[in-house]
Amino acid sequence: MFGKILIANRGEIALRIVRACRDLGIKTVIAHSEADKGAGYLRLADQAICIGPAPASQSYLNASAILSAAIISDAEAIHPGCGFLAANADFAERVESAGLTFIGPRPDTLKLLNDRIALRQAMKAAGVPCPPGSEGALPDGEKEIFRLAKKLGYPVVVKGSGACGERGLRVVHTEAALPNAIAQTRAEAQDLTGKPDIYLEKHLEIPRQVDIQLLADAHGNVVHFGDRDGSMQRRRHRLLEEAPAPGIPNRVIAKIGERCIEACKQIDFRGIGSFEFLVADGDFHF
């Protein structure tokens, strides 16, 4: 167990980490911006270090400042919470190279998780069900893309390989709209991540969204905590989550859960994560 960790986050996320560490007897250091200097949760930590001005780019996204704060405070590990640098593979690599522990996935795993095409291929290899789609990055020629889209059947979704969330993603309902969607998605993916690769998937209309949550340690042990339904959404933001997901047999969840566990082992996942599935006509799609 760590003797002291640095928390590189703010607000409720930092507060929850501090409370958990206090329960475990772990000392904490919170790296905070000037804007959060008077925040109440800072008083619960053993130490607080200001790492920069209010803009996140100069504080919570400032990897060098966070690393410096960890080193001068004798922290053994950095907990990034979620958001900010939590999914940044380069930051995780810098933390590990400095002799500290990054509390989260390994740098190589983060690189995989940030590459939609490679991740899709890894999940398929592990037996995790994925929507029908292209096997890799789409070629530059439009004819082959048109053939694939016709084979999948409209609507289809064009996704940028390195993009995240709803950014770098476009749903296409007709062949006439496909060229423009391809061009825009390539440009947006390049702008967001420096990776212009895109791929194609069958778009599932009005599906349910069901998550499988997992915990994996550094020794290859993985467990899942069942499922939750997050289908009730407004503008793609969840309003309510229900666990377990209604109407799905336990044996189905157990089977999907085992596949998720195997996938985590194959990609050497470490930390807490979730698999998001779209459920349509009784079928799960990663």
C-alpha positions, 0 to 999 in steps of 0.5 A: 500500500502507498504511504502518500499519493498526489491527487491531480484533480478537483472538486467532488472527484478529489474529495472522494479520493481523499476520503477513501485514502483517509479510510485506508490510512494513506496520506494525500497531497492535492495539486490545485489551481489558484481558482480552487485555493479556498476549496473546503476539500483541500483542508481534508488533505495532508498537504495542498500544492498550487500548480498554476492559474485557473485555466486547466491548460495551465494547471490540471492539464500541466503535466510538468507541474503535477509531476514536480508537485509529486516529487517535491512532496515525496508522493509515491503515486499520482491519482488522476481521478477522471477527466483531465490527464486520466486517459493521457498515455504520455502523462502516464508514461512520464509518471512511470518514468519518474519512478512513481506509480500511475494509478490507472491503466498502464501507458501501453493500455491507454494508447490502445484505449485511445485508438478505436480501430486497434481497440475494436480489433482487440475486443473482437479477438477476445470474443467481445461482440462488436457491431458489423463494420470495417476491419481496419482503417478506411481506404482513401478511395470512395468506391470501396467505402460505398460498397461497404456501407451498402453491404452494412446497410444504412444508417452507418456511422463514420468514426475517427480512430483517435477521436473520443466520445461524440467528437469525430463521429457522424451518423450517415443515413444516405449514400449521398451524405457519405462523402461529406461525412467522410471528409468532415470526420477525417478532418475533425479526427486529424484536428483533435488527435493528429490521426486522420484514420477513420472506420465504418460501423453499422449504426444501431438506432434506438438501442439500450445502453448497458455497461459492465463495470470491472476492477483489475489489479496489477497481477492479472486478477479481474472481477466484474460487478454486474451491469447497469442500464443507462438508456434514459438520456437527454442529448446523449447525457444520462439522466438515470442509471438502473442496476441491474438492467431490467429484462436481461437474464442473469446468464446473459450478463454472466456470459458477457461479463466473462468475455469482458474479463478475458478482454481485460486480461488480454490487453493487460488492463489495470484499474477500474473501467467499464464496457459500454454496450448497445443492446439492439434486438437482444444482441450486445454490441461493444 
